[in-house]
Amino acid sequence: MLEIIDAWDGAARLTTRPIVIRGDEVDEVHRALIDTERRGVVFVAGNDDSLPSVPWTNRIANLTRFTIGMASCYVLDGEATQLLNDRLGQAHAVLPGRLRTYRSQVQPGSVVDGLRHRVLSAERITDDNEQPRLARVLASNAQLPALEQPLPASVARVHRMLERIADGMLVHRLGDVGSKRPSLVPSQPRAVAVETQESDRRQDNVSAQQGMLLDYLKIKVGIDDLTVDRIDEIVRLIEVGRSSQEAQNDIASRLAQLQAELDETQKAYRDVKWQLDDEQIENRDAVDRLTRSAETERTLRHRLASMGQAEVAWTAQPSEADVSRPDSFGDLLHWLPRLQHVVFTGDPDHAEELDSNDPLGAWASKTWDALLVLQDYAAAKADGRWDRDVHGFLEHTPDGCHEWPTRRHARDESEEVRTNPTFRRRRVLPVPTSVVPAGQTFMGAHFKIVQFAMISPRMHYYDNTAQSGRIYVGHIGRHLPTGQTN
């Protein structure tokens, strides 16, 4: 349809291929992004003219091929990229070689709002092996916002009006009878021209059948003086009963539908409340950790100042590499090769599935922190600074190493999980055959990334530092089944 008609989502054009924007044509993109009437997402690819225009556009078209009709897509040249970034500001900018997904209700002046609009890195876009997975991810990014959008107010009003009319019609049918059917017995004798003896016999048979029917009705209804009018009254009552029964069946069906919708709404409310409770717990924990970190920083700066190192105390800043974190689990999987001592052997899809519930990348960031802890632990064991297990490392983290709360780490699973064949089987995860000849081993040790209802992401690992010097991560994803999650 988009090949033959013009379609718009607010100010955003819907097309079958990315729209190439050059120079001052960027006004269209800016209008599409800030339009408050837009409901779907807009994909914007940046450039600095270092990327050949046609191959770059074709690659973006391939990545967004499953979003046609659901999202708009623009590919900017170098000048348009710079002009758009000047208008949007740093928090909402799209960098050259990147693809950014802009959700609805963009607020260019808000740094916090910038976190909502995910960025796909150049490293992943240019990786041919990533193309199929990225196409699915972008399709999900386009579909989920569309499904989450409420009906427009005008449509919702019409919908409610039609439902009220339909309900009123159902109730009215309880006492409504359709058009009166013709009498089973004629109220007046029907003139019949008797022309032959055969016709007389047929008429006599009809009369006899009618007489038998009248006698039967007299017995069944208990009325001796059964007349045509009384028969018509009985027929009318039958019609009323049939119509009422049909209306009752329809009303019962409607009530069942409403009850199902109510049950679904109540379940959604319970799930949201559960998730909110967990988010509040996570937020409180984060605030506590931030407070402790701030106090530690203040104390260390005071000590440095008292030692005559005030300039160092107030000017020393961590490097960008130390503070940067992946924006998604897809990015995290691409970052993993940076870790010399940590190897991921699990299913990438299980990790990337978490992105749909982690729109700001907070879970991916925490998971990266846990991976950095394992990297530091393995490195410390390799150079002789540590000789105990991971949990001991968390309890007494050496100077300069990444920390992780011990309450968010489990040395092993509970006895219930270890001894239950079904639960245990889900935690037998892959490792290289050079580590375990069977190519898999039980991974009970895990990091508790966050608490979030039934999802509650976990990271399971196998510590093989004593033999290979490495740690194998066999699962990053939803909480694996237990008696509670089932």
C-alpha positions, 0 to 999 in steps of 0.5 A: 500500500505504501508504494501507491499511497502517502501515509503519515504518522503525525509529521513522520512519513511512512515509506518502504525504504529509508528517506535520504535527507540532505542538508536543510531538508533536515527540517522534516526530520526535526518536525517528525521527532518533536511532533506530539501527535506522532505515535510510532518510532522514528529511526534516524541514521547519522553520517559524517560523509565518511560512509558511502551513501548508497551502501550505508542506506542499503544497510539501514534499509536491510536492518529496518525491513521488518518495520515497514508501515510501523515506523519511519526511517531517515538516513542523513548526510553529514550536513543534515546530521550536524544540523539536526544535532545542533537543534536537538542537543547532545542528549538527543544527538545521533552520531555518525555511523549510528542508528537511533530509535526515537520514541514518541514525545521527544523532549530535546531540553531534557537530558533524562529523556535522552535515555529513552531513545536507544542508540545502535552502535556502528560496531554492531551495524557493520557486523554482518553476523549481527544483521538478522538479529538486529533486524528482529530487535528493531522490529520489536522496537517498532512493534512494542510502542505501537502495541502500548499506545492507548487509543486516541481520545476520539476513537476511545469515545466512539468505542465506549459509545458503541459498547453502550449501544450494544449492551442496551440492545442486548438488554432490550432484546429480553422483552422484544419479540420479532415480527408476529408470525402468521397464525398456524390455524387460519382465523377464517375458513379458506374457500376451496373450490372442490373440483374433483374427488381427489381434492376432497380427500386431500382436504379431508386429510388436512382437516383431520390432521388439524383436528388431531393437532387441536386435540393435542394442544388442548391436552398439552396446554389444558384449554378446552375452548382452544381458538385461533386467537388463543393459538396465536397467543401461545405462538407469541409466547413461544417467540418471546421465550425463544427471543429471551433465551437467545438474548440471555445467551448473548448477555451471558457471552458478553458477561464472560467477555467482560469478566475475562477483560476484568481478570486480565486487567486485575492481573496486569495491575498485580504485575505492575504493582509487583514490578513497582515494588521491586523497582522501589527496592532496587531504587532504594538499594541504588540510593544507598550505594550511591550515598556510600560511594559519595561519602567514600569519595568525600572522605578520600578527597579530605584525606588527600587534601590534608596530605597536601594533594588537594589539586589531585583530589578535586581534578582527578577524573576516571577515564571514559572507558571506566565509566562507559556502560553498554546501552543494551544487552546487544551492546553488552554481548559485543563488548564481552570480547574486551574481557580477557578472562571472561567467556560467554557460552550462553544463548545470546537470544536469552540476553537480548530478550531482556532489552524489551523490559530494559528500555533505559539499559539499566539492567545491561549496565549492572550486568556489565558491572558484574562481568567486570567483577569477574574479570578483576577476580580472574586477573587477581588470581592470575597475578597472585593477588587473590587465592579464594573464591568469587564470594570471598572476593566480594567480601574482601575486594582488593584495592582497585577492583570492581565491587559487587554486594555479596547479598546479590551473589549466590555461591550455589543454588538451593538444595531444592534446585540442585536435587530437582531434575527439572530445575537442575537440567536448566542450569546445566550450561555449555562450556568448551570441551577442553574444560569439561569433555561433556561440553556442559556443566552445572552452573549454580553460582550466579549474580542477581542482577535485579529483582523484577517480578518473574523476570529478575535477570540472573547471570550464571557462571562457572569458575575455571580460573584454577585450570584455564584462568577463565570464567565461563558465563553460561546464562544471561537472561530471565531467572531460571525456573524454581519452585517459586517462579513456577 
